[in-house]
Amino acid sequence: MNKKIAIVGLGYVGLPLAYEFSKHYNVIGYDIDKSLIDSLNNNIDSKEYYTQKELKNCNAKFSKNSLDLNGADIFIITVPTPVTKNKKPDLRPLINATKIISKKIRGNNIVIYESTMYPGLTEEILVPLIEKISFLKYNEDFFVGYSPERISPGVKSKELTNIKKIISGSNKKTLKIIKQIYKKIIKAGLYEAKSIKVAEAAKILENM
């Protein structure tokens, strides 16, 4: 499967995904943080999750230029969902990331969200935004998945490859493709949720 995967957001979730996926696929890691990208391109991980040697041997390309997202087959969004002072989810990072990739997606592309979501957010808020900007039709021209991140920052035993991954897709064919992609990097196995909403709810319950 010769896929180009774009990881949008290179924090404690996105960077490990880019690192592991780059062992098997053509990967572009994108972030709007210029200093972060400059550090990664100098083989420096400010969070010290990866050594300089590991980053030097990483095959992913790191960029702050959205033009480098062109030609991707799969977009994985891993931006944060912080809470406002009023204790409501701040959706601006998700909305902005969705707007960026919506200008890049083509027919048969898949968008996978890993950010923390409340049930319904993906299909009720984000999918219509993609349709509006891209002029593509959901589940006809493009497809969506949700796979909640389950990494515990700083805990090596809880790193990406050693945690069972929940996956979901907007239809059976999409779920099958998502399964093929993630099984390349997840040693602990995959759990197929019945729907995107079920996967979203699982993340909320786990956080609680």
N, C-alpha and C positions, 0 to 999 in steps of 0.2 A: 504494500500500500504506500505509494509515493505521494505523501501529503505535505503541504506546507501549513504549519501550525503557527498562528500568531497568539502570543500570550500578552494580554493587555493588563498592565499592573505588575510590577516586579518587587513586591514586598515579600513577606515570609511565606506566602503561598505561591505567588507567581514565579519567583526565582527558582525554587526547587522544581516546579513543573517544567520550566524552560530547560533547566539543567538535565533532567531525566529524559524528557522528550527528545532533546537534541542528540541523544544516543541512537535514535531510531528514525527521526524525521528531520526535515528542513524546518528550523524554528527561528522565528523572529520574536524577540522579547522587546516590548514597547512600553515606555513610561514617559510621562510628561515632565518628570523630575530630571532636569539637565545634570545636576551634580551626581545623582544616582547613576545615570547612564555613563557619565564620564568616568566614575569610579569603576564600574563594571568593565568598561572597555580598557581600563588599566589593570584589570584582574584583581580589583579590590572589592571585597564584600564588607560594607561598613557594619553589618550585623555579625560578621565573622562566622557565618554559617559554613561558608566555603573558603578554602585556602586559596592563595594566589596560584598555586600549581593546579588546583582543580579547575579554577576559572580559566586559566590559560589553556587547559585541555578541553574546555567546554566548546561544543560546536555551534551553540546558539549565537545569533547576531543580536546585539543589544542596540536599540535605537530610540531617539526621541522624535524622529521624523516620521510622521504618519504615512508618508509616501512608501515607506518600507513595508507597510501592511498590504500593499497592492499584491494581488495574486494569491493571497492566502486562501486555503480551502476550509480551514476550521479556525474560528476565533474563540479563545478562552478568556473570559473576563474575570479577573481576580482582584478588582479594586475594593477598597474598604467600604463598609457601610457604618459610619460612626453614628452616634446618638447625639441629638441636639441638646441644648440646655433645658428644653421642655420635655426631654426624654422621648422624643420621637425620632424615627430613623431619618438620617440625612441622606437622601437619595441622589444628591447632586453628583457624586463621583460615578455612580452607576449610570445615571442619565447621560452624563458627558461622555463616558466610555462607549455607551450604546450609540450615541450620535456619531462618534468617530468611526466606529466599525460599520455603521449603516451606510456610510458613503463609500465603503470599500467592498461590501459583499456582492457576490454574483450568484447566478443560478446554481443551485445544489449545494451552496455553502451551508455550514452548520455553525451556529453560535451556541457556546456552552458557558453558562454562568456558574461560578464557584463561590461568589460572594454570599454572605448571609442574607436571606430573603424571608419575608413573611409569605405564607401560602397565597398564591394568586398573583404575586408581583410580576413574575416573569411573563406570564401569558396575558395579564390584564393591563399592564402598564408598559413593559419593555417591548414586547412583540408588536403592539400597535405603533410604537415609535419607530421601530425598524421598518415596518411596512410603509409608514408615511414618508420617511426620508429616502428609502431605497427604491420605492415603487415596485417592490416585489411582494408576492403573496405568500403568507405563512402556510407551511406544509404543502405548498405547491412549488414555489421557487426557492425558498430557503427553509431551514429546519432548526430546531432549538433543543438544547438539552440542559439539564441542571444536575450538577454533581457537587454537593456541598463540601467545602474544605473542612478537614478534621485534624489539621496539624496543631500540635501544642508547641508554641515557640520556645526554643531553647531546650526541649526535652528530646534527646537523641532517640530514645526508644519509641517516641511518638512521631518520627519523621515520616515523610510522604509515602515511601515505598512499603513501610511496615504497618500501615493502617488500612483496614478494609474500607473500600471506596463504595459509596452509594452513587449509583448512576441512574439517570432517567432520560427519556427522549420523547419528542413530540409525536413520534409514531414508531412502529416496530423496526422499520428499516434504519431509522436514525439511531435508535437504541443499539442496534446491532453494530453499527459503525463506531459509535462511542465506546462500546464494549471492546471492540477490536483495538482501538487506540489505547485505552487506559490499561488493558491487560498486559501491554508491553512493559509498563513501568511499575505496576502495583503488585508486589509479591504476596501481599496478604489476601488478595482476592477481591471480587466485586459483588455487590448486592444490587440487583435490578429492582428499582422501585416501580410500582404500577403506573405512576404518573408523575409529572413534574411537580404537581401540588403535594403529593405524598412525600417526595424528596425534600421539598421546601419545609414541610411540617416536621420532618425528621430532624432537620438542622435546628429548628427552633426548640424542639424538645430536648435535643442534646445540649444546647446552650443553657437551657434552664436547669 
